[in-house]
Amino acid sequence: EPEVTQTPSHQVTQMGQEVILRCVPISNHLYFYWYRQILGQKVEFLVSFYNNEISEKSEIFDDQFSVERPDGSNFTLKIRSTKLEDSAMYFCASSVIDSSNQPQHFGDGTRLSIL
Amino acid sequence: AQTVTQSQPEMSVQEAETVTLSCTYDTSESDYYLFWYKQPPSRQMILVIRQEAYKQQNATENRFSVNFQKAAKSFSLKISDSQLGDAAMYFCAYRSAFFVAAGNKLTFGGGTRVLVKP
């Protein structure tokens, strides 16, 4: 069964550095999402992306964050200048259509540790 | 804004027994979708079961079933005949059926860890 894949599985970065988290959604999916989970807290929505543009973003997704689909297969999340509080598990998800009962398929996540 | 609450941080069940995970949510919307996702250790979240709010019949998927009480805004998950492979973190999630923007987000509860004892 096709899967959403995320790389790297663990990223350690110095505070203030830029980081790019990568995701390869399922190939025929059109809607893409990023979520994050700070240790011990809820999974929180960051951003959704469709037709090469952001369709919705949360208040967490400030100017330090950006998303891109650079080559038609990868879907990336960039954090421009990382802060300690960006340490979290980041999950990418995709869905084939945006019918609300269609599930979003999740990747294994990238654990981001900011030092 | 919608909120989802899972009041049980951890539940323990004996293999072959039944366990019920609770989930409550708060919304002013009348039409929405509810999901249970399972996240085994170090693995991706996998959809277990979904429920459309307009359907009165409770969803069932093999050993997994839900008790959807719309008036009470409650959506519990029952795992019957528990197996060792059911051990995981379980997340309840809400998704609006109202089209706000392309890519309606999921709102998650805090999760319930299920331990299965052999």
HADDOCK unambig.tbl for C-alpha pairs under 7 A between the chains (distance, minus, plus):
assign (segid A and resid 31 and name CA) (segid B and resid 103 and name CA) 6.11 0.50 0.50
assign (segid A and resid 41 and name CA) (segid B and resid 110 and name CA) 6.40 0.50 0.50
assign (segid A and resid 42 and name CA) (segid B and resid 108 and name CA) 6.56 0.50 0.50
assign (segid A and resid 42 and name CA) (segid B and resid 109 and name CA) 6.23 0.50 0.50
assign (segid A and resid 42 and name CA) (segid B and resid 110 and name CA) 4.57 0.50 0.50
assign (segid A and resid 43 and name CA) (segid B and resid 108 and name CA) 5.91 0.50 0.50
assign (segid A and resid 45 and name CA) (segid B and resid 105 and name CA) 6.56 0.50 0.50
assign (segid A and resid 45 and name CA) (segid B and resid 106 and name CA) 6.91 0.50 0.50
assign (segid A and resid 48 and name CA) (segid B and resid 103 and name CA) 5.61 0.50 0.50
assign (segid A and resid 49 and name CA) (segid B and resid 103 and name CA) 6.86 0.50 0.50
assign (segid A and resid 50 and name CA) (segid B and resid 102 and name CA) 6.71 0.50 0.50
assign (segid A and resid 55 and name CA) (segid B and resid 101 and name CA) 5.84 0.50 0.50
assign (segid A and resid 55 and name CA) (segid B and resid 102 and name CA) 5.43 0.50 0.50
assign (segid A and resid 55 and name CA) (segid B and resid 103 and name CA) 6.52 0.50 0.50
assign (segid A and resid 56 and name CA) (segid B and resid 101 and name CA) 6.41 0.50 0.50
assign (segid A and resid 98 and name CA) (segid B and resid 102 and name CA) 6.69 0.50 0.50
assign (segid A and resid 98 and name CA) (segid B and resid 103 and name CA) 5.73 0.50 0.50
assign (segid A and resid 100 and name CA) (segid B and resid 33 and name CA) 6.72 0.50 0.50
assign (segid A and resid 100 and name CA) (segid B and resid 95 and name CA) 6.66 0.50 0.50
assign (segid A and resid 100 and name CA) (segid B and resid 96 and name CA) 6.99 0.50 0.50
assign (segid A and resid 100 and name CA) (segid B and resid 97 and name CA) 5.67 0.50 0.50
assign (segid A and resid 101 and name CA) (segid B and resid 33 and name CA) 6.07 0.50 0.50
assign (segid A and resid 103 and name CA) (segid B and resid 47 and name CA) 6.92 0.50 0.50
assign (segid A and resid 106 and name CA) (segid B and resid 44 and name CA) 5.91 0.50 0.50
assign (segid A and resid 106 and name CA) (segid B and resid 45 and name CA) 5.67 0.50 0.50
assign (segid A and resid 107 and name CA) (segid B and resid 44 and name CA) 5.25 0.50 0.50
assign (segid A and resid 108 and name CA) (segid B and resid 42 and name CA) 7.00 0.50 0.50
assign (segid A and resid 108 and name CA) (segid B and resid 43 and name CA) 5.18 0.50 0.50
assign (segid A and resid 108 and name CA) (segid B and resid 44 and name CA) 3.99 0.50 0.50
assign (segid A and resid 109 and name CA) (segid B and resid 44 and name CA) 6.93 0.50 0.50
